[in-house]
Amino acid sequence: MKKIKKYVNMIKDEIESAECYAEKYIEAKAMGETSYAEKYKLFAQQELDHAMFVHNLAEVFIDKVSKVITPPAEMKEKWEAAHIECVSKVDEIKAMIAK
């Protein structure tokens, strides 16, 4: 479904932004710019929060639609693959900003 694809794209955009901020966090921290580092860390976490919010919206939507129709197997497979990819990337970013 197109709506799920839009959700997946939104999630990926948020994760990509979080990764950019996490990289800036590491750079600023390495350069001893702690105030900038903390801001970038905050921004990265906020982007991850946005991604999780959209992820939850997608799961609620999928659950509600599943009560009305049986989603095609292809859609389920694509959602599961996107879900696994996103969770993995979120874990990487969390590790980046954990130090």
GICORDA-V325292 format. One record per residue. RES is the residue in one small letter. PSI is psi in degrees with one decimal (999 if undefined). D_FIRST is the distance of its C-alpha to the first C-alpha in whole Angstrom. Layout:
BEGIN
RES PSI D_FIRST
RES PSI D_FIRST
END
This chain:
BEGIN
m 146.3 0
k -36.2 4
k -39.3 6
i -40.0 6
k -39.6 7
k -42.0 9
y -45.4 10
v -44.0 11
n -39.2 13
m -43.5 15
i -46.4 16
k -39.2 17
d -43.9 19
e -41.4 20
i -39.8 22
e -41.8 23
s -42.0 25
a -40.1 26
e -40.6 27
c -45.0 29
y -36.6 31
a -39.8 32
e -40.6 33
k -35.7 35
y -48.7 36
i -44.0 38
e -48.1 40
a -41.4 41
k -41.8 42
a -31.3 44
m 0.8 46
g 13.7 47
e 75.4 45
t -36.0 44
s -40.6 43
y -42.1 41
a -45.6 39
e -37.4 39
k -46.5 37
y -37.7 35
k -43.8 34
l -44.8 33
f -42.1 31
a -44.4 29
q -39.5 29
q -40.7 28
e -38.1 25
l -39.0 24
d -41.6 24
h -44.4 22
a -43.5 19
m -35.0 20
f -48.3 19
v -38.1 16
h -44.5 15
n -39.9 17
l -44.1 14
a -43.9 11
e -39.3 13
v -44.7 14
f -47.1 11
i -42.6 10
d -45.0 13
k -42.7 13
v -37.0 10
s -21.7 12
k -18.0 15
v -42.2 14
i 162.3 12
t 114.2 12
p 145.1 9
p 146.8 9
a -37.3 11
e -40.9 10
m -43.6 7
k -43.2 10
e -43.8 12
k -41.5 10
w -45.0 10
e -42.6 14
a -44.3 15
a -41.1 14
h -48.4 15
i -44.0 19
e -44.6 19
c -43.4 19
v -41.6 21
s -44.8 23
k -40.1 23
v -42.8 24
d -41.3 27
e -45.8 28
i -40.9 28
k -38.9 30
a -36.7 33
m -38.9 33
i 4.5 34
a -18.7 36
k 999 39
END
